[in-house]
Amino acid sequence: MLGRRRAGRDLRPADGPSGSAYSRTVAGQTLTFSVIDGSVIDVEMGTVWDDAGRAISGALVGETLEKVPSRSSFWFALAVSLPDIELYEQVP
């Protein structure tokens, strides 16, 4: 499953090199995401989402996830500059 709760917000990281993160809440509903056959799909509605946070097929087509501040960096650079940071490994 893709998604975590950070700073009181439910988030979905982009499943690609962009380093982007998005709110998992659409129209008041918090979605849960999985990667199925290489596509990011929300479990609740069966909608397929692209790395830009856009619903490209399914019940929520046309919706866009709200982008939240994020950054992509090498883990060792973060560990040195932010010693209290929590690092997570993506589980397949």
C-alpha positions as CSV (number, residue, x, y, z in Angstrom):
1,M,0.0,0.0,0.0
2,L,1.2,3.5,-0.7
3,G,0.5,6.2,1.7
4,R,1.5,7.5,5.1
5,R,0.2,10.0,7.7
6,R,2.6,12.8,8.4
7,A,2.1,16.1,10.2
8,G,-1.6,15.3,10.6
9,R,-2.1,14.8,6.8
10,D,-2.7,11.6,4.9
11,L,-0.2,11.5,2.1
12,R,0.5,9.5,-1.1
13,P,4.1,9.7,-2.5
14,A,4.5,9.7,-6.3
15,D,5.7,6.2,-7.4
16,G,8.4,7.6,-9.6
17,P,11.5,9.8,-9.7
18,S,9.6,13.1,-9.2
19,G,9.9,13.1,-5.4
20,S,6.4,14.6,-5.2
21,A,3.8,13.8,-2.5
22,Y,0.1,14.4,-2.6
23,S,-2.8,14.5,-0.1
24,R,-4.8,11.2,-0.2
25,T,-8.1,13.1,0.5
26,V,-10.4,13.7,-2.4
27,A,-13.9,15.2,-1.9
28,G,-13.7,14.5,1.9
29,Q,-12.7,10.8,1.4
30,T,-9.2,9.5,2.4
31,L,-8.1,7.0,-0.3
32,T,-5.7,4.0,0.0
33,F,-3.4,3.3,-2.9
34,S,-1.8,0.2,-4.3
35,V,0.4,-0.5,-7.2
36,I,-1.2,-3.2,-9.4
37,D,0.6,-4.2,-12.7
38,G,2.6,-1.0,-12.5
39,S,-0.4,1.3,-12.1
40,V,-1.2,3.3,-9.0
41,I,-4.9,2.5,-8.1
42,D,-7.0,3.6,-5.2
43,V,-8.6,0.7,-3.4
44,E,-11.9,2.5,-2.6
45,M,-12.9,3.6,-6.1
46,G,-10.6,1.7,-8.4
47,T,-9.4,4.9,-10.0
48,V,-6.0,4.9,-11.8
49,W,-3.7,7.8,-10.9
50,D,-0.6,9.2,-12.7
51,D,2.6,10.5,-11.1
52,A,1.2,14.1,-11.4
53,G,-1.7,13.2,-9.0
54,R,-4.3,13.2,-11.8
55,A,-7.1,10.5,-12.0
56,I,-6.7,9.2,-15.5
57,S,-9.4,6.5,-15.5
58,G,-12.1,5.2,-13.2
59,A,-14.8,6.7,-11.0
60,L,-12.7,9.8,-10.0
61,V,-11.4,10.6,-13.5
62,G,-10.8,14.4,-13.8
63,E,-9.9,14.8,-10.1
64,T,-6.5,15.9,-9.0
65,L,-4.8,15.2,-5.7
66,E,-3.5,18.2,-3.8
67,K,0.3,18.5,-4.0
68,V,2.0,18.9,-0.6
69,P,5.5,20.2,0.0
70,S,8.1,17.5,-0.4
71,R,11.7,17.0,-1.6
72,S,13.8,14.3,-3.0
73,S,17.3,13.8,-1.8
74,F,20.0,11.2,-1.2
75,W,19.4,9.5,2.1
76,F,22.9,10.2,3.3
77,A,22.6,13.9,2.7
78,L,19.4,14.0,4.8
79,A,21.0,11.9,7.6
80,V,23.9,14.3,7.9
81,S,22.0,17.6,7.7
82,L,18.9,16.4,9.6
83,P,20.0,13.9,12.3
84,D,16.5,13.5,13.8
85,I,14.8,12.7,10.4
86,E,12.8,9.5,10.1
87,L,13.8,7.5,7.0
88,Y,11.5,4.9,5.5
89,E,12.0,2.2,3.1
90,Q,9.3,1.6,0.5
91,V,7.8,-1.9,1.0
92,P,7.0,-3.7,-2.3
